[in-house]
Amino acid sequence: MTLKLEGVGKTVGGQVHVNPTDLELQKGTMNVLLGPTLAGKTTLMRLMAGLEPPTRGKIFWEGKDVTGIRVQDREVAMVYQQFINYPSMSVYDNIASPLRLKGKSKEEIDAAVRKTADMMKLSPLLSRKPLELSGGQQQRCALARALVKNAGLVLLDEPLANLDYKLREELRVEIPKIFEESGSIFVYATTEPEEALLLGGNTATLWEGRITQYGPTPEIYRNPADATTARVFSDPPMNFLQISKAGPKIMFGDGQSVPAAGRLTEIPDGRYLAGFRPNHLGLSRNSPDAMRFKCKLAVTEITGSETFIHLDHHEARWVGVVHGVHDLEPGSEIEVFLDPLHVYVFGETGDLIATAPYAQARITLEYLAHSYLPNPESESDYALKEMTHVWEDGQAYALLGASGCGKTTLLNIISGLLIPSQGRILFGDRDVTDAPTTERNIAQVFQFPVVYDTMTVRENLAFPLKNRGADPAYIESRVQEIATMIGLENQLRRKARGLTADAKQKISLGRGMVREDVNAILFDEPLTVIDPHMKWALRTQLKSLHRQFGHTMIYVTHDQTEALTFADKVVVMHDGRVVQIGTPEELFEKPAHTFVGYFIGSPGMNLFPANIDGVRAYVNGSEIELGRGYGKPDGKVEIGVRPEYLRLSSKSGLPVNIRRVEDVGRHKIVRAEFFGHDINIVAPEGTSVGPDMTKVTFEPGKINVYADDWRIDGEAA
């Protein structure tokens, strides 16, 4: 399922609304259109939907040209910023209305409505009229009516703009969950960079009808292609300063200069544009290398937790966002500080010349392998088998696998605690293979708490910042912020000695997160000693932290729930090698290796030896439809099917012998025998499993085929 735009543009009355645009959106992706008012977001969505014809170019849906096809004949659903519901209808009838227009049966409509209402938390409200609902509930109703159609393309045009702050906050959390469940292509228009970051997925930045950049949201934020994209993806807008390069130095004015490093050593002498985000401008020195600028304060805006400071620096207007409440006198001269690590460099035409060093966190592993033996002779001697992978900047990764699979070995190599037997590690373009941990600009949190018992909680949290020479005022503000996040704000004066294990681990987490300038944060099973309730809370906070600051995070765990709920991408390891990197959905639906099928899911995937002939599998001579063609694969051939995609019956299917039924609350797990093999079947909550249910059927589209433990991609039947 893809939506492809080829050279699509829109001109009205000689005015360009959308410049010729090439864009391809994939199934199951969240795509944010980010830009100011009149950037072209709504027009672009209307072109995608077929509500307007393009002036030029073509639109393809699943490879078919749909440019001239009307919106009614497309798999499209739209939700606008205004609540568009039928006021005379109940919530149930509002949600059901698109299905009735399609001529669906009463039973089909009822099942779909109740499923969608449950997903949108509207089940108790189905009998109410829209005007009897709150604003957030009305918008949920509009969303439900769009989603119930099971449309392949869902367009959301600033759907939360008219809601109050708390409702927007709530629905921003819910929408990604809804999107993950639906599997549709979502396109979401917004003017707010923070909203784009919270939604995740991919972002297209728009300016005056032109897409300036498209890609994974954290990557666009941390590596804008040009100054225009940087302005769009920053709220308040990015600050700019004219700079010049002269030999080995970059001159910032006010007598300030820094050594040219990395890419900047290669550019010719001349004038350039420095850009830095408002949150990187501080009232106190947060690092020993921070530059000092004298500015005139125009005005302050206090939001409670933050203060916006509007500054005049020569002929430029800057905005700073600083933590805490600062009562400053307008018109006064003040000093502000900027760490060179947070400076982007653009050319005179606006193109990006050098990404800010703090954002250069892509980690590349080239032909990496490690053995703890002095003279390894065979592959079995390696704890970490040879691998080449790129860990993208700003992503949240989970390293998942059984004990002894190589997770911690790999993490220790990335951190610099272990030098690999072969291969290279690059942070950005820099080879750090032999560099010590202190030179890698990373933070680490280990499985067991690492705290200084003689220090207070405050002193423990402040330690990494004091080591870097940060200003005391900044340290105090940052420590307070982190302490509040981990729930230790009332224990800052207590000595670490005598605290519980989970409190000490919170300190370790806090100390790992207190620095804002790190390239990456590495977690080695950090929640092992923390109680289950707190695990959920801290996982949520870590996810929020990742979205807020965009750090690259690598999280080692053997707990699949932790991995699947935390990570953008899960890296599954088995026997010292990476067997699959994918989203939680990819790991569940299409496990690349039988180990992934076994390890992901509870119970794991069922596996049976089989003979494959085209679109059919034969287990013990019994035929099973596969839904795709596989020819006649060689080697050890097996089929794999999740317990969730098996159905018990008393009438049709293949024979099973039920051994026991385990009721685990939200569903039942049926343990049975299938042609001499163990088989697990998940029956939904409320399902009655009787003694006459001795048959099982397989959902064809959900069967995977494996040869020598590796998944085979079948062809459409």
C-alpha positions in Angstrom: 0.0 0.0 0.0 1.7 3.2 -1.2 0.6 6.7 -2.1 3.0 8.3 -4.7 3.0 11.8 -5.9 5.0 12.5 -9.1 5.5 16.2 -10.0 2.2 17.1 -8.4 1.6 20.9 -8.3 -1.3 23.3 -7.9 -1.6 26.8 -9.4 -4.7 29.0 -8.9 -5.1 32.3 -10.8 -1.4 32.4 -11.6 -0.5 31.9 -7.9 1.4 28.8 -6.9 -0.2 27.0 -4.0 1.9 23.8 -4.3 5.1 23.6 -6.2 5.8 20.4 -8.2 6.2 17.8 -5.6 7.6 14.2 -5.5 6.6 12.2 -2.5 6.0 8.5 -1.6 4.2 7.4 1.5 4.3 3.8 2.7 1.7 1.6 4.4 1.6 1.8 8.1 3.4 5.1 8.4 2.6 8.4 10.2 3.5 11.3 8.0 3.4 14.9 9.4 3.0 17.9 7.2 4.7 20.7 9.2 4.7 24.3 8.2 3.2 27.7 9.0 -0.2 29.0 7.8 -0.3 29.2 3.9 2.6 26.8 3.5 0.4 24.5 1.4 -0.4 21.8 3.9 -4.2 21.7 3.4 -3.9 22.1 -0.4 -1.5 19.1 -0.5 -3.8 17.0 1.5 -6.8 17.9 -0.7 -4.7 16.9 -3.8 -4.0 13.5 -2.1 -7.6 13.0 -1.3 -8.9 13.9 -4.8 -10.9 16.9 -3.5 -9.0 19.1 -5.9 -7.3 18.1 -9.2 -3.6 19.0 -9.6 -2.6 21.5 -12.2 0.3 19.2 -13.1 1.7 15.8 -12.2 0.1 12.5 -11.3 -1.0 10.7 -8.1 -0.7 6.9 -7.8 -2.4 4.6 -5.2 -0.9 1.1 -5.0 0.7 1.7 -8.4 -2.6 2.8 -10.1 -3.0 6.3 -11.5 -5.9 7.9 -9.5 -5.3 11.5 -10.6 -8.7 12.0 -12.1 -10.7 9.7 -9.8 -13.1 11.4 -7.5 -12.7 11.3 -3.7 -15.8 9.0 -3.2 -14.1 6.3 -5.2 -10.8 6.4 -3.2 -9.9 4.6 0.0 -9.7 8.0 1.9 -10.9 9.3 5.2 -10.5 12.9 6.4 -10.8 14.6 9.8 -10.8 18.4 10.0 -9.9 20.8 12.8 -13.7 21.5 13.2 -15.8 18.8 14.7 -17.9 17.5 11.8 -20.5 15.1 13.3 -24.2 14.7 12.6 -25.8 16.4 15.6 -29.2 14.6 15.3 -27.5 11.2 15.3 -26.2 9.2 18.2 -22.5 8.6 18.5 -23.2 5.0 17.4 -25.0 6.2 14.3 -22.3 8.8 13.5 -19.7 6.1 13.5 -21.9 3.7 11.6 -22.8 6.2 8.8 -19.9 5.5 6.4 -20.5 1.8 6.6 -24.2 2.1 5.9 -23.4 4.2 2.8 -21.2 1.2 1.7 -24.1 -1.2 2.1 -22.5 -3.2 4.9 -24.7 -5.7 6.8 -26.1 -4.9 10.2 -23.8 -7.5 11.9 -20.7 -6.1 10.1 -21.6 -2.6 11.0 -22.2 -3.4 14.7 -18.9 -5.3 15.0 -16.9 -2.5 13.3 -18.5 0.3 15.3 -18.0 -1.4 18.7 -14.4 -2.2 17.9 -13.6 1.3 16.8 -15.5 2.9 19.7 -13.6 0.7 22.1 -10.3 1.8 20.5 -11.4 5.5 20.8 -12.7 5.0 24.3 -16.2 5.9 23.3 -18.0 2.7 24.2 -19.9 4.1 27.2 -21.0 7.1 25.1 -22.5 5.3 22.1 -26.1 6.3 22.9 -25.4 10.0 23.4 -25.7 12.8 20.8 -22.5 14.7 19.8 -23.7 17.9 21.5 -23.8 15.9 24.8 -20.1 15.3 24.6 -17.0 17.3 25.5 -14.9 18.8 22.8 -12.4 16.0 23.0 -15.1 13.3 22.8 -16.6 15.0 19.8 -13.3 14.9 18.0 -12.9 11.3 19.0 -16.2 10.6 17.4 -15.1 12.3 14.2 -11.9 10.3 14.3 -13.8 7.1 14.8 -16.1 7.8 11.8 -13.0 8.2 9.7 -11.2 5.1 11.0 -14.2 2.7 10.9 -14.1 2.8 7.1 -10.7 1.0 7.3 -9.5 3.5 4.7 -6.0 3.0 3.4 -5.3 6.8 3.6 -6.4 8.8 6.7 -5.9 12.6 6.4 -5.9 14.7 9.6 -6.0 18.4 8.9 -4.9 20.1 12.2 -7.5 17.9 14.1 -6.6 19.1 17.6 -6.3 22.8 16.9 -9.6 23.8 18.4 -9.2 21.7 21.6 -8.0 22.9 24.9 -4.4 22.3 25.8 -5.0 19.2 28.0 -7.3 17.6 25.5 -4.6 18.1 22.8 -2.0 16.6 25.0 -4.2 13.6 25.7 -5.1 13.0 22.0 -1.4 13.5 20.9 -0.6 10.4 23.0 -3.6 8.4 21.7 -3.3 9.1 17.9 0.1 7.3 17.4 -1.5 4.3 19.2 -4.5 4.4 16.9 -2.3 4.7 13.9 -0.2 1.7 15.0 -3.4 -0.4 15.3 -4.9 0.6 12.0 -2.0 0.0 9.7 -3.2 2.8 7.3 -1.2 5.6 5.8 -1.7 8.6 8.2 -1.1 12.2 7.0 -1.3 14.8 9.8 -1.1 18.5 9.1 0.2 20.8 11.9 1.9 24.2 12.4 3.5 23.0 15.7 7.0 21.4 15.7 6.4 19.9 19.1 3.3 18.1 17.9 5.4 16.7 15.0 8.0 15.4 17.4 5.4 13.8 19.7 3.7 12.1 16.8 7.0 10.7 15.5 7.0 8.8 12.2 8.1 10.9 9.2 7.8 14.7 8.7 7.6 16.8 5.5 8.5 20.4 6.2 6.7 22.9 4.0 7.5 26.6 3.1 5.5 28.6 0.6 4.1 25.6 -1.2 7.4 23.7 -1.3 8.5 20.6 0.6 11.9 21.5 1.9 12.7 18.1 3.4 11.1 14.8 4.1 12.3 11.9 6.3 12.2 10.4 9.8 11.0 13.1 12.2 14.0 13.1 14.6 16.4 13.2 11.7 14.7 16.2 10.1 14.7 18.0 13.5 18.4 17.3 14.3 19.7 17.5 10.7 17.7 20.2 8.8 18.8 20.4 5.1 18.8 24.2 5.1 18.0 27.3 7.1 14.4 27.4 5.9 13.7 23.8 7.3 15.5 24.8 10.5 13.1 27.8 10.9 10.0 25.7 10.2 11.1 23.0 12.6 11.7 25.2 15.6 9.3 26.9 18.0 10.3 29.6 18.8 12.1 29.9 15.4 15.8 29.1 15.3 18.2 32.0 16.0 20.8 33.1 13.5 24.1 34.9 13.6 26.5 36.0 10.9 29.9 34.3 11.4 33.1 34.0 9.4 35.8 31.4 8.9 39.4 32.5 8.9 42.0 29.8 8.7 41.6 27.4 11.6 39.1 29.6 13.5 35.4 30.3 13.3 34.7 34.0 14.3 31.4 34.7 16.1 31.8 38.4 16.8 32.1 40.1 20.2 35.7 38.9 20.2 34.6 35.2 20.3 36.0 32.4 18.2 36.2 28.6 18.3 38.5 26.2 16.5 37.2 24.9 13.2 36.5 21.1 13.6 35.2 18.3 11.5 33.5 19.4 8.3 34.3 23.1 9.1 38.0 22.5 8.5 37.3 21.8 4.9 35.2 24.8 3.9 36.8 27.9 2.4 37.3 31.1 4.3 34.4 33.4 4.1 31.0 34.4 5.6 28.5 31.9 6.9 25.3 31.8 8.9 25.2 30.1 12.4 21.9 28.8 13.6 21.0 27.7 17.1 17.8 26.7 18.8 16.2 28.9 21.5 16.5 26.1 24.2 20.3 26.1 23.7 20.7 29.7 24.7 21.1 30.0 28.5 21.5 32.6 31.2 24.3 30.6 32.8 27.3 28.8 31.5 26.3 25.1 31.0 29.8 24.0 29.7 33.3 25.3 30.0 33.4 26.0 26.2 30.2 28.1 26.2 30.5 31.5 24.4 29.3 34.7 26.1 27.2 37.3 24.3 26.0 40.7 25.6 22.4 41.4 24.6 19.6 43.9 25.5 16.5 42.3 27.0 13.4 43.4 25.1 10.7 41.4 27.0 10.2 38.2 29.0 7.3 35.7 28.9 6.9 33.4 31.9 5.0 30.2 31.2 5.5 28.6 34.7 8.2 26.0 34.1 10.0 28.1 31.5 10.9 31.7 30.7 11.0 33.1 27.1 13.6 35.9 26.8 13.5 38.1 23.7 16.9 39.6 23.1 18.4 42.2 20.8 21.9 41.3 19.7 23.2 44.1 17.5 20.7 44.1 14.6 19.4 40.5 15.2 16.5 39.5 17.4 17.1 36.3 19.4 14.8 34.2 21.6 15.9 32.1 24.4 13.9 29.4 26.3 15.3 28.9 29.8 14.1 26.6 32.6 12.5 28.1 35.6 11.0 31.6 36.4 13.4 34.5 35.8 12.1 38.0 36.7 14.3 40.2 34.5 14.1 43.9 33.8 13.1 44.8 30.2 15.7 47.1 28.6 18.5 45.8 30.8 21.8 44.5 29.5 22.2 40.8 30.1 24.7 38.1 29.2 23.7 34.8 27.5 25.7 31.7 26.8 25.9 29.3 23.9 27.8 26.1 23.7 29.5 25.6 20.2 28.2 22.0 20.3 24.7 23.3 19.5 25.6 25.5 16.5 24.6 24.6 13.0 26.5 26.3 10.1 24.7 27.3 6.8 26.0 28.7 3.6 25.0 32.1 2.3 22.3 30.5 0.2 20.9 28.7 3.3 22.1 25.2 2.6 23.4 23.2 5.5 27.2 23.2 5.7 27.7 21.4 9.0 25.3 19.9 11.5 25.6 20.9 15.1 28.1 18.5 16.8 25.6 17.4 19.4 23.3 16.1 16.7 25.9 14.0 14.9 24.9 10.8 16.7 24.6 8.3 13.8 26.5 5.2 15.0 28.0 3.0 12.2 29.2 -0.5 12.9 31.5 -1.8 10.1 32.4 -5.5 10.0 32.3 -5.5 13.8 33.0 -8.8 15.7 34.4 -9.7 19.1 35.9 -12.8 20.7 36.9 -13.1 24.3 39.5 -15.7 23.3 43.0 -14.6 22.4 43.2 -16.5 19.1 39.7 -17.3 17.8 39.7 -19.8 14.9 36.1 -20.3 13.9 32.8 -18.4 14.0 31.8 -20.3 17.1 34.7 -18.7 19.0 33.1 -15.2 18.6 30.7 -13.9 21.3 29.7 -11.3 18.7 29.5 -12.5 15.1 30.5 -10.1 12.3 27.9 -7.4 11.6 27.6 -4.2 9.7 24.7 -1.9 10.8 23.8 1.8 10.9 22.0 3.2 13.9 20.3 6.4 12.8 20.6 9.6 14.7 17.8 10.4 17.1 16.2 6.9 17.0 15.2 4.9 20.1 16.6 1.3 19.7 16.1 -1.7 21.9 18.6 -4.6 21.9 16.5 -7.7 22.7 17.5 -11.3 23.2 18.1 -14.1 25.6 20.9 -13.9 28.2 24.3 -14.6 26.6 23.2 -13.5 23.1 25.7 -10.7 22.9 23.6 -7.7 23.8 25.9 -6.3 26.6 29.0 -7.1 24.6 27.7 -5.0 21.8 26.7 -2.2 24.1 30.1 -2.2 25.8 31.8 -1.9 22.4 29.6 1.1 21.5 30.3 2.7 24.8 34.1 2.2 24.6 34.3 -0.2 27.6 35.4 -2.9 25.2 37.7 -2.8 22.1 36.3 -5.1 19.4 38.5 -7.9 17.9 37.8 -6.6 14.4 35.9 -3.8 12.6 35.2 -0.1 13.2 32.8 2.1 15.1 32.0 5.5 13.8 30.1 8.3 15.6 29.0 10.5 12.7 32.1 10.5 10.5 34.5 10.1 13.4 36.2 6.7 14.0 36.0 6.1 17.7 37.0 2.4 17.7 39.9 2.9 20.0 38.6 6.1 21.7 38.0 5.9 25.4 34.4 6.3 26.8 35.2 9.9 28.0 35.8 11.0 24.4 32.5 9.6 23.0 30.2 12.1 24.6 27.7 9.5 25.7 25.8 8.7 28.9 25.3 5.2 30.4 22.9 3.7 32.8 23.7 0.2 34.1 21.6 -2.7 35.3 22.6 -2.2 38.9 22.6 1.2 40.5 25.8 3.1 40.4 25.6 5.9 42.9 27.9 7.6 45.4 26.5 6.7 48.8 28.2 9.6 50.7 26.6 12.2 48.4 23.1 13.5 48.5 20.6 12.8 45.8 21.2 16.4 44.6 25.0 15.9 44.5 24.7 12.6 42.6 22.5 14.2 39.9 24.7 17.2 39.7 28.0 15.3 39.4 28.2 14.9 35.5 27.4 18.6 35.1 30.0 19.7 37.8 32.6 17.6 36.0 32.0 19.6 32.8 32.3 23.0 34.6 28.6 23.9 34.2 27.4 27.1 35.8 25.9 26.5 39.3 22.6 28.2 38.4 22.2 25.9 35.4 23.1 22.9 37.5 20.5 23.7 40.1 17.8 24.2 37.4 18.6 21.0 35.5 18.9 18.9 38.7 15.5 20.1 39.8 14.0 19.3 36.4 15.4 15.7 36.3 14.5 15.1 40.0 10.9 16.0 39.3 10.8 13.7 36.3 12.1 10.7 38.3 10.0 11.4 41.3 12.8 12.3 43.7 12.2 16.0 44.1 11.4 15.6 47.8 14.5 13.6 48.6 17.2 15.8 47.1 18.8 16.5 50.5 18.9 12.8 51.5 22.1 10.8 51.3 22.0 8.0 48.8 23.1 5.5 51.5 20.0 3.9 53.0 17.8 4.5 49.9 16.0 1.5 48.4 17.4 -0.2 45.3 14.8 1.3 43.0 15.4 4.8 44.4 19.1 4.3 43.7 18.4 3.2 40.2 16.3 6.3 39.7 19.3 8.3 40.6 21.4 6.4 38.1 18.8 7.1 35.4 18.7 10.7 36.4 22.5 11.1 36.3 22.5 9.5 32.8 19.8 11.9 31.6 20.9 15.1 33.2 23.3 16.2 30.4 21.5 17.7 27.4 24.5 17.6 25.1 25.2 13.9 24.8 25.4 12.0 21.5 23.6 9.0 22.8 22.3 7.5 26.0 22.9 3.7 26.6 20.8 1.7 29.0 21.8 -1.8 30.1 18.7 -3.4 31.6 18.1 -0.3 33.8 14.7 -1.3 35.2 15.5 -4.8 36.5 15.5 -3.8 40.2 12.5 -1.4 39.9 9.0 -2.5 40.9 6.5 -3.2 38.0 4.4 -0.1 38.5 7.4 2.2 38.5 8.7 0.4 35.4 5.7 1.5 33.4 6.0 5.1 34.7 9.8 5.3 33.9 9.4 3.7 30.5 6.8 6.4 29.6 9.1 9.1 30.9 12.1 7.8 28.9 9.9 7.8 25.8 8.8 11.3 26.5 12.4 12.4 27.1 13.5 10.9 23.8 10.8 12.7 21.9 11.6 16.0 23.7 15.3 16.0 23.2 15.8 13.6 20.2 18.8 11.8 21.8 19.8 8.5 20.2 18.9 5.9 22.8 20.0 2.2 22.9 18.2 0.1 25.5 19.4 -3.4 26.3 16.7 -5.8 27.7 15.6 -9.4 27.7 12.0 -8.2 28.3 10.0 -8.1 25.1 7.4 -5.8 26.6 10.1 -3.2 27.6 11.6 -3.4 24.1 8.4 -3.2 22.1 6.9 -0.3 24.1 10.1 1.7 24.3 11.7 1.4 20.9 11.2 2.9 17.4 13.3 -0.1 16.2 13.9 -3.4 18.0 17.2 -5.2 17.3 16.8 -8.9 18.0 20.0 -10.8 18.8 20.5 -14.6 18.8 23.7 -16.5 19.3 25.9 -13.4 18.9 24.3 -12.0 15.7 21.6 -9.6 14.8 18.8 -11.7 13.2 16.3 -8.8 12.6 15.9 -5.1 13.0 12.4 -3.8 12.7 9.4 -2.1 14.2 7.3 -4.0 16.8 4.7 -4.7 14.1 7.3 -6.1 11.7 8.7 -8.4 14.4 5.3 -9.7 15.3 3.8 -10.1 11.8 6.9 -11.1 9.8 9.6 -12.5 12.0 12.7 -12.8 9.8 14.1 -15.8 11.8 12.4 -18.6 13.7 14.1 -17.3 16.9 12.3 -14.0 16.5 9.0 -15.8 16.1 9.7 -17.8 19.2 11.0 -14.9 21.3 8.5 -12.2 20.4 4.9 -12.9 21.6 3.6 -14.8 24.6 3.1 -17.6 23.7 5.6 -17.4 20.9 5.0 -18.5 17.3 3.9 -22.0 16.6 6.4 -23.8 14.2 5.7 -27.1 12.3 7.8 -29.1 9.8 6.0 -28.9 6.4 6.3 -29.7 2.8 5.6 -26.6 0.6 4.1 -26.8 -2.9 3.3 -23.4 -4.3 0.4 -21.8 -2.4 -0.1 -24.9 -0.1 1.7 -26.4 2.9 1.3 -30.0 3.9 1.7 -31.0 7.6 1.5 -34.7 8.1 -0.2 -34.9 4.7 -2.9 -32.4 5.6 -3.3 -29.4 3.4 -3.0 -25.7 4.7 -3.7 -22.7 2.4 -0.8 -20.2 2.5 -2.3 -17.2 0.7 1.0 -16.7 -1.2 3.2 -18.7 -3.5 6.5 -20.2 -2.3 7.5 -22.7 -5.0 9.3 -25.7 -3.5 11.9 -24.4 -1.0 14.9 -26.6 0.0 16.4 -27.3 3.3 14.7 -27.5 6.7 11.2 -26.2 5.8 8.8 -25.0 8.5 5.6 -22.9 8.7 5.1 -20.5 11.5 1.8 -19.0 12.7 1.0 -16.9 15.7 -1.4 -18.3 18.3 -3.5 -15.2 17.7 -4.2 -16.3 14.1 -5.6 -19.8 14.9 -9.3 -20.5 15.5 -10.9 -23.4 17.3 -14.0 -25.0 15.8 -16.2 -28.0 16.3 -17.1 -28.3 12.6 -14.2 -27.5 10.2 -10.4 -27.5 10.2 -7.6 -29.9 11.1 -7.7 -32.1 14.2 -6.2 -31.0 17.5 -6.2 -32.6 20.9 -6.8 -30.0 23.7 -4.7 -30.7 26.8 -5.6 -27.7 29.0 -7.0 -24.2 28.9 -5.3 -21.3 30.8 -7.5 -18.3 31.5 -5.2 -15.3 31.8 -7.9 -12.7 32.1 -7.8 -10.7 28.8 -7.7 -14.0 26.8 -7.4 -17.8 27.1 -4.4 -19.8 26.1 -5.3 -23.2 24.7 -2.5 -25.8 25.0 -3.0 -28.6 22.5 -1.4 -31.3 20.3 -1.3 -31.0 16.5 -0.1 -34.1 14.6 2.4 -34.8 17.5 3.5 -31.2 17.9 2.8 -28.8 20.7 0.4 -26.0 19.5 -0.8 -22.9 21.4 -4.0 -21.1 20.5 -5.2 -17.8 21.8 -8.9 -17.5 22.3 -10.4 -14.0 22.9 -11.8 -13.2 26.3 -15.3 -14.5 26.7 -14.8 -17.4 24.2 -16.2 -20.7 25.4 -13.8 -23.6 24.7 -15.9 -26.7 24.8 -14.8 -30.4 24.6 -16.3 -30.6 21.1 -13.9 -28.0 19.7 -11.4 -30.4 18.2 -10.6 -28.6 15.0 -8.3 -25.7 14.2 -8.2 -23.4 11.2 -5.3 -21.2 10.1 -5.6 -17.6 8.8 -3.9 -17.9 5.4 -2.5 -14.4 5.2 -0.8 -14.7 8.6 1.3 -17.9 7.9 5.1 -17.5 7.5 7.3 -19.9 5.7 10.9 -20.7 6.8 13.8 -22.5 5.2 16.7 -23.3 7.5 15.2 -20.9 10.1 15.1 -17.8 7.8 11.8 -16.4 6.4 11.0 -16.7 2.8 9.1 -13.9 1.0 6.3 -15.4 -1.0 4.8 -14.0 -4.1 1.2 -12.9 -4.6 -0.9 -15.9 -5.4 
